[in-house]
Amino acid sequence: MRGASTLVHEVSAEEIAEFTRGLNALGPQQRRILAVLIPRLIALEERGDPEGAIRIIDQIRTILLEQRRTCH
């Protein structure tokens, strides 16, 4: 078994609720894209590729910000 990821931490009920609200606000296309990007982010972090992880985080951030703009 691999060592614990540095991205993993104890998650509070409040954090889970916030994540669920954010996820529910996304459209189906954004959910599909995130379903691909998040496992890549975890794999990059596990391989010790912070630059790659930052690129994925930037892509995720762009998707989430785009969704916010279209909701208002």
C-alpha positions in Angstrom: 0.0 0.0 0.0 1.3 3.5 -0.9 1.9 6.2 1.7 -0.9 8.6 2.5 -1.3 11.4 0.0 -0.6 14.9 1.1 -3.9 15.9 -0.5 -5.9 13.7 1.9 -6.9 15.2 5.2 -9.6 14.7 7.7 -12.8 16.0 6.1 -15.4 17.7 8.3 -19.1 17.4 7.7 -19.1 21.1 6.9 -16.5 20.5 4.1 -18.5 17.6 2.7 -21.7 19.8 2.7 -19.9 22.6 0.9 -18.4 20.2 -1.7 -21.9 18.6 -2.3 -23.4 22.1 -2.8 -20.7 23.0 -5.3 -21.0 19.7 -7.1 -24.8 20.0 -7.3 -24.4 23.5 -8.9 -22.4 22.1 -11.8 -23.8 21.0 -15.0 -23.3 17.5 -16.4 -20.5 18.5 -18.7 -18.5 20.1 -15.9 -19.0 17.0 -13.8 -17.7 14.7 -16.5 -14.6 16.9 -17.0 -13.9 16.9 -13.2 -14.4 13.2 -13.1 -11.4 12.9 -15.4 -9.3 15.7 -13.9 -9.5 14.8 -10.2 -8.0 11.3 -10.5 -5.2 12.8 -12.7 -4.6 15.4 -10.0 -4.3 12.7 -7.4 -1.9 10.6 -9.6 0.3 13.6 -10.3 0.5 14.4 -6.6 1.4 10.8 -5.7 4.1 10.8 -8.4 5.5 14.0 -6.9 4.8 16.2 -9.9 3.7 19.5 -8.3 3.9 21.4 -11.6 1.5 19.0 -13.2 -0.8 19.1 -10.2 -0.9 22.9 -10.4 -1.8 22.7 -14.1 -4.7 20.4 -13.2 -5.8 22.6 -10.3 -5.8 25.6 -12.7 -8.0 23.7 -15.2 -10.4 22.7 -12.3 -10.5 26.3 -11.1 -11.3 27.5 -14.7 -14.2 25.1 -14.9 -15.6 26.1 -11.6 -15.3 29.8 -12.3 -16.9 29.4 -15.7 -19.8 27.7 -14.1 -20.2 30.5 -11.6 -20.3 33.1 -14.3 -23.0 31.3 -16.3 -25.1 30.9 -13.2 -25.4 34.7 -12.5 
